Amino acid sequence: MVTASLILNVIVLTFVCLGLITDSKRVQRTAGILTPARGILLAIYLTIAFASLALLFSQNNNFIFSLLILQIVYKIMTPITVRTFKNPIVISNLFIAVFHFVTIYLMINDGLVKI
């Protein structure tokens, strides 16, 4: 499940980042027009994607745990900060947060990390 969470990050963020970089119409509808805030979002997404890719090879469970916890927190916060549950980014964030939560639970349960 740990590997699945990291692969999910890489796949989803590859498409999202490409959409942000190319300023696709779909991204404009969901994330708004090109602004400094969208550039910051792209930087954060690229960081998560590259970290996930690196962690696929290193399998450092403590780093993976930290990355997934941070993602869960910010993804759960998005409906509050965006002020809607209807935005496709918010919806996908919540599904991915649940997926990562299961991974975190299994990591703890299997003794892969100590908290």
C-alpha positions in Angstrom: 0.0 0.0 0.0 3.0 2.3 0.7 4.1 1.9 -2.9 0.6 2.4 -4.2 0.3 5.7 -2.4 3.6 6.9 -3.8 2.6 5.8 -7.3 -0.8 7.5 -7.0 1.0 10.7 -6.1 3.4 10.5 -9.1 0.6 9.6 -11.6 -2.0 12.2 -10.4 0.6 14.9 -10.0 2.2 14.3 -13.4 -1.2 15.1 -15.1 -2.0 17.9 -12.8 1.4 19.6 -13.2 1.2 19.2 -17.0 -2.2 20.9 -16.9 -0.8 23.7 -14.8 2.2 24.1 -16.9 0.3 24.1 -20.2 -2.5 26.3 -18.7 -5.1 23.9 -20.0 -8.8 25.0 -20.2 -9.7 22.2 -17.7 -7.2 23.6 -15.2 -8.4 27.1 -15.7 -12.0 25.9 -14.9 -10.9 24.2 -11.7 -7.9 26.1 -10.4 -8.5 29.5 -12.0 -6.5 31.6 -14.4 -2.7 31.7 -14.3 -1.7 33.7 -11.2 1.3 33.7 -8.7 -0.8 31.5 -6.4 -1.2 28.9 -9.1 2.6 29.1 -9.6 3.1 28.4 -6.0 0.7 25.5 -6.1 2.6 24.1 -9.1 5.9 24.3 -7.1 4.3 22.5 -4.2 2.8 19.8 -6.5 6.2 19.3 -8.2 7.9 19.0 -4.9 5.4 16.3 -3.7 5.8 14.5 -7.1 9.6 14.4 -7.0 9.6 13.4 -3.3 7.2 10.6 -4.0 9.4 9.4 -7.0 12.5 9.5 -4.9 10.8 7.7 -2.0 9.7 4.9 -4.4 13.4 4.1 -4.7 14.6 4.8 -1.1 11.6 3.4 0.7 12.4 5.4 3.8 9.2 4.7 5.8 9.7 7.7 8.2 9.9 10.1 5.3 7.0 8.5 3.5 4.9 8.7 6.7 5.7 12.4 7.0 4.9 13.2 3.4 1.6 11.3 3.5 0.6 12.9 6.8 1.2 16.4 5.4 -0.8 15.6 2.3 -3.7 14.2 4.4 -3.8 17.4 6.4 -3.7 19.8 3.5 -6.1 17.8 1.4 -8.7 17.7 4.3 -8.2 21.5 4.7 -9.1 22.2 1.0 -12.9 22.3 1.3 -12.4 24.8 4.1 -10.0 27.0 2.3 -11.8 26.8 -1.1 -15.2 27.0 0.6 -16.8 24.3 -1.4 -17.1 20.5 -1.8 -18.1 20.8 -5.4 -14.7 21.7 -6.9 -13.1 18.7 -8.7 -9.7 19.4 -7.0 -11.4 19.4 -3.6 -13.2 16.1 -4.4 -10.0 14.4 -5.7 -8.1 15.7 -2.7 -10.5 14.1 -0.3 -10.4 10.7 -2.1 -6.6 10.7 -2.1 -6.6 11.7 1.6 -8.7 8.6 2.4 -6.3 6.4 0.3 -3.3 7.9 2.1 -5.0 7.5 5.5 -5.4 3.8 4.9 -1.7 3.6 4.0 -0.8 5.4 7.2 -3.0 3.1 9.2 -1.4 0.0 7.7 2.1 1.4 8.2 1.4 1.9 11.9 -0.4 -1.4 12.2 2.4 -3.3 10.4 5.1 -1.7 12.6 6.7 0.2 9.6 6.8 3.4 11.7 6.7 4.1 15.4 4.7 7.0 16.7 
